[in-house]
Amino acid sequence: MSQRITAIRAAWAGSTVLAAAAVSFAAPAAAQESEAATTDDGQLATIIVTANRREENLQDVAVSAEILDQARVDTIFSAAGDVTALAGSVPGLNIESSNGRAAPRFYIRGLGNTDFDLAASQPVSVLLDNVVLENVTLKSFPIFDVERIEVLRGPQGTLFGRNTPAGIVKVDSIKPSHETDVRAALSFGSLDTISLSGAVGGSVVDDVLAFRVAAQLQRRGDWISNGFTGEEDSLGGFSDFAVRGQLLYTPNERFSMNAAVNFRDLQGSSTFFRANVLGASANQPNNTNKLNENYDRDTVFYDAGGGNEAVYQQFGATLTTAYEFDFATLTSIGSYWTSEGSSRGDVDGGFGASFLPIMGPGFIPFPSDTQDSIDLEQYTQEIRLASNGDGPLSWQVGGFYFESDFDVTTVGFTFPPPVTVNHTNEAWALFGQLSYELTESLRVTGGLRYTDDQKDFFVVSGAAPQPVSVGDDQFDWDIALFADVSDDASVYAKVANSFRGPTIQGRDVAFFNPPSVAQSENITSYEVGFKTELADRRVRLNGAVFYYTVEDPQFTAVGGAGNLVQLINANKGEAYGFELDSAFQITPEFLVTLGVAYNNTEIKDNALAVGICAQCTVTDPTTVIGGSTRALVGGNPFPNAPEWSGDITARYGIPVGNSGEFFIFTDWTYLGETNFLLYESREFNAGSRIEGGLRVGYSGDNGQWELAAFARNITNEDNVLGVVDFNNNTAFVNDPRVIGVSFSVNY
């Protein structure tokens, strides 16, 4: 792999130099700093979105989107949560992980991927400062010092690439400026939870060179006891440190160059699996999805897993340059990322086994103790030219290149033996978008993208090489009409097509099975929506209704009694639903937001059969194939796709004197009934899940400092987030309630 690593590094360095030279006459991207919102007294703030790679008012864009601003993001992560804390904060968005803080799985409008392997492909892209973080471990990079998070629902393949059939989560960090900016925040909470963050920025050379450095440390002490060994508070702790440095060079009004470096060091815990906490038990004779008496949030019963340790380091370097010609702006974004680490878990969630003298809790057929590790490098380069000016025609064209190379090693203690596999992926694309104002109140936008995507796989050690190569080249496209029906209301209609490239899954090689392959999936989405601001911009109502079909949808049959991870294609998938995002500025001091989404998803393949669990009660029709019982899953919903989801927030402020404010803020998220797997059973699904937060405090000197008390999961809900079905009725759950205090300054 070393030769390939050298080549990637050289390519990144070379392309960066070329990009810098290409624009060295260069442009104002200094204008990268945007006013995220206006502050007219008593009116809702203007929301800026970059769905079209331009800064636009959300009310003027034909997209179903929700924006989380800096204050909301800080609140969501106030108890040292990881990326999965965003689940439900945007209606239609679900995020979960069975790899702790290291490899989250994203779902939008019900479409995602339950594959827990570190080589998994997902139909939701995550971008940090316009750089796609393709691998699941990169998607876990901590979110801190951000200007906003945009969640764009529905296919985004024209401007953002081949793996966006469901949508994208776009994270924009705060960029350097020539105004001195110093921020710091410290919070202490229960479970020995500490969160410390800070940022400093300003001019190095007035109007020419500016910098920004931001860092975050999240820490929690051990709080889970091991009931098998008798050790108290011996598991569950973590330390997650991340830092970002940026240097912005603007020698004139036309040119800008921003160099950014990101680094993360995680010393923590992987997911804690809990054996037989679902289904029948001594006090719960019926097989249900309710947590039974085997469940104790503060205790697990582990005889293996090495402490369920997760250790990761990630590094990223990005150079963004822009030059503003009179007619258009040329932008180049080159980025190089690495991710290296491992996570280990006592996957059976208990101790002993049926063939050993002891076992529990419940029936443990056999022990499972597994570690997966990755060594990854990713390089991306994008160059685009976008029109300037306010005329009726706007356009942009560009090219994109992506390359990744990584090894994944699976180790069983004592089974299976270590196996290392290698994945490489090379893709390139050309894209363009046109928007034209047909009249003062009607405009049309269309986009087209051609992508060539190639993937290769082979076994490095531990088994036969078993090389596999797949590839595809396709067009993504979309077209939208946007009409202003009044000064305060607009409607739009959009049709979009996007694809996810073919995928290779090789984890089964470690369990003496060949790698599996899924061919490309193609989504065609139809959407109509409206955007309104009423009552002198004190009420905002945005909504969309959608219908989409997926040809050859990629699914992952995880677990089952055979303990396999197999990629499959169904014939077709179908979904429909709606989203409503609203905000109400009831008084200048009282703001309420409410969002709700409905997603009805269905697998359309009556012949599709998958392996089933070892102990659960399957409710689907079954058939026997090759001596194994399998479930027929046609008609089932997509996995991890709650039909209903929603969120509500409320903030009330009471002015104190000329510069102070007492405030109270609460936010609640809701995820409705959810089936976790491709097949349906009595145990492996969740009822309605709700979590709430509260923040009460005082800010002084016009927001320059703040002292607050907070709580996350304030009602201490025990929510099942996912399951492991191959061995016993194992599940993993959400974080417990954390109550704490915080202090922050912002100058």
Secondary structure as GFF3:
##gff-version 3
##sequence-region A 1 747
A	DSSP	alpha_helix	2	22	.	.	.	ID=ss1
A	DSSP	three_ten_helix	29	32	.	.	.	ID=ss2
A	DSSP	beta_strand	48	49	.	.	.	ID=ss3
A	DSSP	beta_strand	56	57	.	.	.	ID=ss4
A	DSSP	three_ten_helix	58	60	.	.	.	ID=ss5
A	DSSP	beta_strand	64	69	.	.	.	ID=ss6
A	DSSP	alpha_helix	70	76	.	.	.	ID=ss7
A	DSSP	three_ten_helix	83	86	.	.	.	ID=ss8
A	DSSP	beta_strand	93	96	.	.	.	ID=ss9
A	DSSP	beta_strand	105	108	.	.	.	ID=ss10
A	DSSP	beta_strand	124	128	.	.	.	ID=ss11
A	DSSP	beta_strand	131	132	.	.	.	ID=ss12
A	DSSP	three_ten_helix	138	140	.	.	.	ID=ss13
A	DSSP	beta_strand	146	153	.	.	.	ID=ss14
A	DSSP	alpha_helix	157	160	.	.	.	ID=ss15
A	DSSP	beta_strand	167	173	.	.	.	ID=ss16
A	DSSP	beta_strand	181	189	.	.	.	ID=ss17
A	DSSP	beta_strand	193	205	.	.	.	ID=ss18
A	DSSP	beta_strand	209	220	.	.	.	ID=ss19
A	DSSP	beta_strand	224	226	.	.	.	ID=ss20
A	DSSP	beta_strand	231	235	.	.	.	ID=ss21
A	DSSP	beta_strand	238	249	.	.	.	ID=ss22
A	DSSP	beta_strand	255	269	.	.	.	ID=ss23
A	DSSP	beta_strand	299	300	.	.	.	ID=ss24
A	DSSP	beta_strand	309	324	.	.	.	ID=ss25
A	DSSP	beta_strand	328	346	.	.	.	ID=ss26
A	DSSP	beta_strand	351	352	.	.	.	ID=ss27
A	DSSP	beta_strand	359	360	.	.	.	ID=ss28
A	DSSP	beta_strand	369	387	.	.	.	ID=ss29
A	DSSP	beta_strand	393	412	.	.	.	ID=ss30
A	DSSP	beta_strand	419	439	.	.	.	ID=ss31
A	DSSP	beta_strand	442	461	.	.	.	ID=ss32
A	DSSP	beta_strand	468	484	.	.	.	ID=ss33
A	DSSP	beta_strand	489	500	.	.	.	ID=ss34
A	DSSP	beta_strand	503	505	.	.	.	ID=ss35
A	DSSP	three_ten_helix	507	511	.	.	.	ID=ss36
A	DSSP	beta_strand	516	518	.	.	.	ID=ss37
A	DSSP	beta_strand	521	534	.	.	.	ID=ss38
A	DSSP	beta_strand	539	551	.	.	.	ID=ss39
A	DSSP	beta_strand	554	559	.	.	.	ID=ss40
A	DSSP	beta_strand	564	569	.	.	.	ID=ss41
A	DSSP	beta_strand	572	587	.	.	.	ID=ss42
A	DSSP	beta_strand	590	604	.	.	.	ID=ss43
A	DSSP	beta_strand	609	611	.	.	.	ID=ss44
A	DSSP	beta_strand	622	625	.	.	.	ID=ss45
A	DSSP	beta_strand	628	632	.	.	.	ID=ss46
A	DSSP	beta_strand	644	656	.	.	.	ID=ss47
A	DSSP	beta_strand	660	671	.	.	.	ID=ss48
A	DSSP	beta_strand	674	675	.	.	.	ID=ss49
A	DSSP	beta_strand	685	686	.	.	.	ID=ss50
A	DSSP	beta_strand	689	700	.	.	.	ID=ss51
A	DSSP	beta_strand	705	712	.	.	.	ID=ss52
A	DSSP	beta_strand	720	724	.	.	.	ID=ss53
A	DSSP	beta_strand	730	733	.	.	.	ID=ss54
A	DSSP	beta_strand	738	746	.	.	.	ID=ss55
###
